């Protein structure tokens, strides 16, 4: 029963990115002139945006899925502290993700220095930092292939959510066009969600035979397609 519960919770690591993508798609369709290429995701929940009501309605379900996944990672971790920290970080990030559109949404009619816009920027920075932490811990939790994958994801976030998105920050603050900001931001976001799917699949593989994560050699976790090797 415990293993079945853990597998159900871990499956939420696959469902939550898919649900996020559906929120992105549905929200954009509620705003006639919204551009996924040039406008960031958070604008969909901005004050006065026509997509805000549907975002506020769907976001709690996404939060529940991420919290469930975080708990699944925690319980699947066994004695691996890195995985326990990842599970806890997922839960905290989910709570923050729930709070910012509710209490600190973008206000497109106010200046960047307005409280809600300032807090939105701060929360975005905290979110990216938490992703970096989880990716770094993930690099030490499993074998070589997942380590390399996690490191590559860190590079993607640094380039897209750091360098490329940061280069358009001044234009965004001045209300000028940001022709690629939405695409750049989404590459970073969805790359992290893809990593979540990979983490869920690795942990599900470890539990598909009702094994404890502590009983599975690291080399087996590093090569999930060779299920019988090393057991």
C-alpha positions in Angstrom: 0.0 0.0 0.0 2.8 2.4 0.9 4.6 1.8 -2.4 1.4 2.3 -4.3 0.8 5.6 -2.6 4.4 6.7 -3.3 4.0 5.8 -7.0 0.8 7.8 -7.2 2.4 10.8 -5.7 5.4 10.5 -7.9 3.2 10.3 -11.0 2.1 13.9 -10.1 5.6 14.9 -11.2 4.5 14.0 -14.7 1.0 15.3 -14.5 1.9 18.7 -13.0 4.0 20.0 -16.0 1.2 18.8 -18.4 -1.3 20.7 -16.3 0.9 23.8 -16.3 1.1 23.6 -20.1 -2.7 23.5 -20.3 -2.9 26.5 -18.0 -0.5 28.4 -20.3 -2.5 27.4 -23.4 -6.0 28.1 -21.9 -4.9 31.4 -20.4 -3.4 32.7 -23.6 -6.6 31.9 -25.6 -8.6 34.0 -23.1 -6.6 37.1 -24.1 -7.2 38.0 -27.7 -3.9 39.7 -28.5 -1.7 37.7 -26.1 1.6 36.5 -27.6 3.3 33.4 -26.1 6.4 34.5 -28.0 6.8 38.0 -26.7 4.9 38.1 -23.4 5.8 36.3 -20.2 3.6 33.7 -18.5 3.0 35.8 -15.4 1.3 38.4 -17.5 -1.6 36.0 -17.8 -2.4 36.6 -14.2 -1.8 40.3 -14.2 -4.3 42.7 -12.6 -7.0 43.4 -15.2 -5.9 40.7 -17.6 -8.8 38.9 -19.2 -7.0 35.6 -18.5 -6.6 36.3 -14.7 -9.9 34.6 -13.5 -9.1 31.3 -15.2 -5.5 31.4 -14.0 -6.7 31.9 -10.4 -9.1 29.1 -10.8 -6.6 26.6 -12.2 -3.5 27.5 -10.3 -4.5 25.8 -7.0 -4.8 22.4 -8.8 -1.3 22.8 -10.1 -0.1 23.7 -6.6 -1.7 20.5 -5.3 0.0 18.4 -7.9 3.4 19.8 -7.2 2.9 19.4 -3.4 1.9 15.8 -4.0 5.0 15.2 -6.1 7.2 16.9 -3.4 5.8 14.6 -0.7 6.3 11.6 -3.0 10.0 12.5 -3.5 10.4 13.0 0.2 8.9 9.6 1.0 10.8 7.8 -1.8 14.1 9.3 -0.7 14.8 6.9 2.1 18.1 8.0 3.7 19.2 10.2 0.7 19.3 13.7 2.1 19.6 15.3 -1.3 16.3 13.9 -2.3 14.6 14.9 0.9 15.7 18.5 0.4 14.4 18.3 -3.2 11.1 17.1 -1.9 10.8 19.8 0.7 11.9 22.5 -1.8 9.2 21.3 -4.2 6.6 21.8 -1.5 7.9 25.3 -0.5 8.1 26.3 -4.2 4.5 25.1 -4.8 3.3 27.3 -1.9 5.1 30.3 -3.2 3.8 29.6 -6.7 0.2 29.6 -5.3 0.8 32.9 -3.4 2.2 35.2 -6.0 -0.7 35.4 -8.5 -3.1 35.7 -5.5 -1.3 38.4 -3.6 1.5 39.8 -5.8 0.3 39.8 -9.4 1.8 42.1 -12.0 0.1 45.4 -12.2 0.5 46.5 -15.8 -0.8 50.0 -15.1 1.7 50.7 -12.3 5.4 51.4 -12.3 8.0 48.7 -11.7 8.7 50.1 -8.3 5.1 49.5 -7.1 5.0 47.0 -4.3 3.2 44.2 -6.1 5.5 44.5 -9.1 8.6 44.6 -6.9 7.5 41.5 -4.9 6.7 39.8 -8.2 10.3 40.3 -9.3 11.6 39.1 -6.0 9.5 36.0 -6.0 10.6 35.2 -9.6 14.2 35.4 -8.4 13.5 33.1 -5.5 11.8 30.7 -7.8 14.7 30.4 -10.2 17.1 30.1 -7.2 15.0 27.2 -5.8 15.1 25.5 -9.2 18.9 25.9 -9.2 19.1 24.3 -5.8 17.0 21.3 -6.8 19.0 20.8 -10.0 22.3 21.0 -8.1 21.0 18.4 -5.5 19.7 16.2 -8.3 23.1 16.1 -9.8 24.4 14.4 -6.7 21.4 12.2 -6.0 21.8 9.7 -8.9 24.3 8.3 -11.4 26.2 9.8 -14.2 23.5 10.3 -16.8 21.2 12.2 -14.5 24.1 14.2 -13.1 24.9 15.4 -16.6 21.3 16.1 -17.4 20.9 18.2 -14.2 24.0 20.2 -15.0 22.8 20.8 -18.5 19.5 22.1 -17.1 21.4 24.5 -14.8 23.1 25.9 -17.9 19.8 26.3 -19.7 18.3 28.3 -16.8 21.4 30.5 -16.6 21.3 31.2 -20.3 17.6 31.7 -20.9 16.1 32.9 -17.5 19.3 34.7 -16.6 21.2 36.2 -19.6 18.6 36.3 -22.3 15.6 37.2 -20.2 17.7 39.7 -18.1 18.8 41.4 -21.3 15.2 42.4 -21.9 14.5 43.6 -18.4 15.1 47.2 -19.1 12.8 47.2 -22.1 10.1 45.5 -20.1 10.4 48.1 -17.3 10.2 50.9 -19.8 7.1 49.4 -21.4 8.9 48.8 -24.7 8.5 45.8 -27.0 10.1 42.5 -25.8 9.8 40.4 -29.0 11.3 37.2 -27.6 10.8 37.4 -23.9 7.9 35.0 -23.7 9.7 32.3 -25.7 12.9 32.8 -23.8 11.2 32.5 -20.4 9.2 29.5 -21.5 12.3 27.6 -22.6 13.7 28.0 -19.1 10.4 27.1 -17.4 9.6 24.0 -19.5 13.1 22.8 -19.3 12.8 22.6 -15.5 9.4 20.9 -15.8 11.0 18.4 -18.1 13.6 17.7 -15.5 10.8 17.1 -13.0 9.4 14.5 -15.3 12.8 12.9 -15.6 13.1 12.8 -11.8 9.6 11.3 -11.4 10.5 8.6 -14.0 13.7 7.7 -12.3 12.0 7.4 -8.9 9.1 5.5 -10.3 11.5 3.0 -11.9 13.1 2.5 -8.5 9.7 1.6 -7.0 8.1 -0.3 -9.8 9.5 -3.5 -8.3 8.4 -2.4 -4.8 12.0 -1.7 -3.8 13.2 0.9 -1.4 15.3 3.6 -2.9 18.0 2.8 -0.4 18.2 -0.8 -1.7 18.8 0.2 -5.4 22.4 0.7 -6.4 23.3 4.1 -7.8 24.4 2.5 -11.1 20.9 1.0 -11.6 19.4 4.4 -11.1 21.9 5.9 -13.5 20.7 3.4 -16.2 16.9 3.1 -15.8 16.5 1.1 -19.0 18.5 -1.8 -17.6 16.0 -2.8 -14.9 17.4 -6.2 -14.0 21.1 -5.3 -13.8 22.9 -5.2 -10.5 20.0 -6.4 -8.4 
